[in-house]
Amino acid sequence: MPNPIYGITPFTLLDYPNHPACILWFAGCNMRCVYCYNPDIVLGKGKLSLQDTIRFLESRQALLQGVVFSGGECTLHPAIFPLARAAKDMGYRVKIDTNGTKPHVLKKLLDEQLIDYIALDFKGIGKKHENITQSGTFSTFSTSLALLQSAGISFEIRTTWHSTLLTQDDISTMIAYLEQHDYQGDYFIQYFMNHVETLETLPYAQHILDIGHLSTTDIRVKIRNGLS
């Protein structure tokens, strides 16, 4: 099995709500999102083996409550199962950041009760999704959303917003889509990070999204960061 992990962030208070955690960065991705700020991870190879990663988790048991599986796209790796099992056996809570393209993997993880929280990326709808991700995978988002809703697990929806890729009307359309699919909960808008290396060179993003009227009875729209 190829080494699954590109690197590890040993401590974070930001990436797992209410839990001190580490982040396991899984190498590789099946999308090529133009605003991706992890090009080395997406295009790179794993540096740490399954055994290396388990040893790290063992060493942090007294310090951390959670483990975030991120990337790249963590659900592409068969190693996600033994790593999640090991983390749960050690008493960690497991969060997964996913683009939703592998709903059958999510289902198996859920069936084995290996996940405690999920962040599901909502890239866009239709052609916007395709332009941003350079892939024709929108249908898998719908499948994954339905799966998480039926599973009853805690999860959130999040969108990275760049002013030249998604308009205010696009965000309104995406919220309407979530409403039509009976989503209830927080919908996080993450501003594109200017001044960092990304997969493709993009113009400076103007962070002028007006969210004041976007929340609905069931969906609370929130800005997750104020990066510029």
Secondary structure, 3 states (H helix, E strand, C coil): CCCCEEEEEEEECCCCCCCCEEEEEECCCCCCCCCCCCHHHHHCCCCECHHHHHHHHHHCCCCCCEEEEEECCHHHCCCHHHHHHHHHHCCCEEEEEECCCCHHHHHHHHHCCCCCEEEEECCCCCHHHHHHHCCCCHHHHHHHHHHHHHHCCEEEEEEEECCCCCCHHHHHHHHHHHHHCCCCEEEEEEECCCCCCCCCCCCCCCCCCCCCCCCCCCEEEEECCCCC
